């Protein structure tokens, strides 16, 4: 009798499990959570201030020599390039707010430091110092604005590149193989990445 009771219990228990499985909704077609569960993408902070540095360096390399030829014409072009290159870099990365903040910084800081320099020159009390101090203060602002921009504003959070995306520059295996045909003889370079 005990075997018959165990058989009945096993049949009843098995029927209960199968009815419980039938009550669960079937998974969506092709969507297995274990098979499609990918690790969350990791994000890293990336500095793109080097693009601003290259842009300002190129602008200075062209505009400063021209400014020494005709300062009245090329001086404002040089200052304009120094003011607009950093915001353009931010805008090209999709950071509209940072771009306008950078534009304000690069336009306002040279005038602010020029005003501070003129004030200090007047404080010193000599007639020739306010003009010289204003020019030196403005020059400090022209140099400091892009430096602050690159140090503070030129970062963004991006997804870390996957290991699959990076490919070696050179193939892992390379060989030079002779090639011969009816009208040509030569060598062929073959390789495997």
C-alpha positions as CSV (number, residue, x, y, z in Angstrom):
1,X,0.0,0.0,0.0
2,X,2.8,2.4,0.6
3,X,4.0,2.0,-3.0
4,X,0.5,2.8,-4.2
5,X,0.4,5.8,-2.0
6,X,3.8,7.1,-3.2
7,X,2.7,6.6,-6.8
8,X,-0.5,8.5,-6.2
9,X,1.5,11.3,-4.5
10,X,4.0,11.5,-7.4
11,X,1.2,11.7,-10.0
12,X,-0.6,14.4,-8.0
13,X,2.6,16.3,-7.4
14,X,3.6,16.1,-11.0
15,X,0.1,17.2,-12.1
16,X,0.4,20.2,-9.8
17,X,3.7,21.3,-11.2
18,X,2.5,21.0,-14.8
19,X,-0.6,23.0,-14.0
20,X,1.5,25.6,-12.3
21,X,3.7,25.9,-15.3
22,X,0.6,26.1,-17.5
23,X,-0.6,29.0,-15.4
24,X,2.5,31.1,-16.1
25,X,2.5,33.1,-19.2
26,X,4.8,31.9,-21.9
27,X,7.9,34.0,-22.5
28,X,7.9,36.3,-25.5
29,X,9.2,34.6,-28.7
30,X,12.9,34.8,-29.0
31,X,13.3,36.7,-25.6
32,X,15.2,34.5,-23.2
33,X,16.4,36.7,-20.3
34,X,19.4,34.5,-19.6
35,X,20.5,34.5,-23.3
36,X,20.0,38.2,-23.9
37,X,21.1,39.6,-20.5
38,X,24.1,41.8,-21.4
39,X,26.2,43.5,-18.8
40,X,25.3,47.2,-18.4
41,X,27.6,49.4,-20.5
42,X,30.3,51.1,-18.5
43,X,30.7,54.8,-18.8
44,X,33.9,56.7,-18.7
45,X,34.7,60.4,-18.5
46,X,36.6,61.6,-21.6
47,X,38.5,64.9,-22.0
48,X,38.3,66.5,-25.4
49,X,40.1,69.7,-24.6
50,X,43.0,68.6,-26.8
51,X,40.7,69.6,-29.8
52,X,40.4,73.1,-28.4
53,X,44.2,73.2,-27.9
54,X,44.8,72.1,-31.5
55,X,42.2,74.6,-32.9
56,X,43.6,77.6,-30.9
57,X,47.2,76.6,-31.8
58,X,46.3,76.5,-35.5
59,X,44.5,79.8,-35.2
60,X,47.5,81.4,-33.5
61,X,50.0,79.9,-35.9
62,X,48.2,81.6,-38.8
63,X,46.8,84.8,-37.2
64,X,49.6,86.0,-34.9
65,X,52.2,86.3,-37.8
66,X,49.6,88.2,-39.8
67,X,48.8,90.4,-36.8
68,X,52.4,91.5,-36.7
69,X,52.1,92.6,-40.3
70,X,48.8,94.6,-39.9
71,X,47.5,94.6,-36.4
72,X,44.5,96.7,-37.0
73,X,43.1,94.1,-39.5
74,X,44.4,90.8,-38.2
75,X,44.3,91.5,-34.4
76,X,40.5,91.3,-34.2
77,X,40.6,88.1,-36.4
78,X,43.0,86.5,-34.0
79,X,40.9,87.4,-30.9
80,X,37.8,86.3,-32.7
81,X,39.3,82.9,-33.5
82,X,40.5,82.5,-30.0
83,X,37.0,83.4,-28.7
84,X,35.0,81.1,-31.1
85,X,37.2,78.0,-31.5
86,X,36.4,76.6,-28.0
87,X,32.6,77.0,-28.3
88,X,32.6,75.4,-31.7
89,X,34.4,72.4,-30.2
90,X,31.7,72.1,-27.5
91,X,28.9,72.4,-30.0
92,X,30.4,69.8,-32.3
93,X,30.3,67.4,-29.3
94,X,26.6,68.2,-28.8
95,X,27.1,70.3,-25.6
96,X,25.1,73.4,-26.5
97,X,25.0,74.9,-23.0
98,X,28.7,74.3,-22.5
99,X,29.4,76.0,-25.9
100,X,27.5,79.2,-24.9
101,X,29.2,79.2,-21.5
102,X,32.5,78.9,-23.2
103,X,31.6,81.7,-25.6
104,X,30.8,83.9,-22.6
105,X,34.0,83.0,-20.8
106,X,36.2,83.6,-23.9
107,X,34.5,86.9,-24.7
108,X,34.2,88.3,-21.2
109,X,37.3,87.2,-19.3
110,X,39.8,89.2,-21.5
111,X,37.7,92.4,-21.1
112,X,37.5,91.8,-17.3
113,X,41.2,91.2,-16.9
114,X,41.9,94.2,-19.1
115,X,39.7,96.4,-16.8
116,X,41.5,95.0,-13.8
117,X,44.8,95.8,-15.3
118,X,43.7,99.3,-16.2
119,X,42.5,99.8,-12.6
120,X,45.8,98.6,-11.2
121,X,47.7,100.9,-13.5
122,X,45.6,103.9,-12.3
123,X,46.2,102.8,-8.7
124,X,49.9,102.9,-9.3
125,X,49.6,106.5,-10.3
126,X,51.8,106.8,-13.4
127,X,50.4,108.2,-16.7
128,X,51.8,105.5,-18.9
129,X,51.0,102.5,-16.7
130,X,47.1,102.3,-17.2
131,X,47.5,101.6,-21.0
132,X,50.3,99.1,-20.5
133,X,48.5,97.4,-17.6
134,X,45.3,97.2,-19.6
135,X,47.1,95.5,-22.5
136,X,48.9,93.1,-20.1
137,X,45.6,92.3,-18.2
138,X,43.8,91.6,-21.5
139,X,46.6,89.4,-22.7
140,X,46.4,87.4,-19.4
141,X,42.6,87.0,-20.0
142,X,43.1,85.9,-23.6
143,X,45.5,83.2,-22.4
144,X,43.5,82.2,-19.2
145,X,40.0,81.9,-20.8
146,X,40.9,78.9,-23.1
147,X,42.9,77.3,-20.3
148,X,40.0,77.5,-17.9
149,X,37.7,76.2,-20.7
150,X,39.9,73.2,-21.4
151,X,40.4,72.4,-17.7
152,X,36.8,72.8,-16.5
153,X,34.3,72.4,-19.4
154,X,36.0,70.0,-21.8
155,X,34.9,66.7,-20.4
156,X,32.0,64.4,-21.3
157,X,30.7,61.0,-20.2
158,X,30.6,58.4,-22.9
159,X,30.3,54.6,-23.1
160,X,33.5,52.7,-22.7
161,X,34.6,51.2,-26.0
162,X,34.0,47.4,-26.1
163,X,36.9,45.0,-26.6
164,X,35.3,43.7,-29.8
165,X,35.4,47.2,-31.3
166,X,39.2,47.5,-31.1
167,X,41.1,45.7,-33.8
168,X,44.8,45.4,-34.0
169,X,46.5,47.7,-36.5
170,X,48.8,45.0,-37.8
171,X,47.6,41.4,-38.5
172,X,48.6,38.7,-36.0
173,X,50.0,36.4,-38.7
174,X,51.6,37.6,-42.0
175,X,53.4,35.7,-44.7
176,X,54.9,36.4,-48.1
177,X,53.8,33.8,-50.6
178,X,55.1,33.4,-54.1
179,X,52.6,33.8,-56.9
180,X,52.9,32.4,-60.4
181,X,50.5,32.5,-63.3
182,X,50.9,32.0,-67.1
183,X,51.9,35.7,-67.6
184,X,53.0,36.9,-64.2
185,X,55.4,35.9,-61.4
186,X,55.5,37.8,-58.1
187,X,54.9,37.8,-54.3
188,X,51.7,38.1,-52.4
189,X,51.3,39.3,-48.8
190,X,48.7,37.4,-46.8
191,X,47.7,37.8,-43.2
192,X,45.1,37.0,-40.6
193,X,43.6,39.5,-38.1
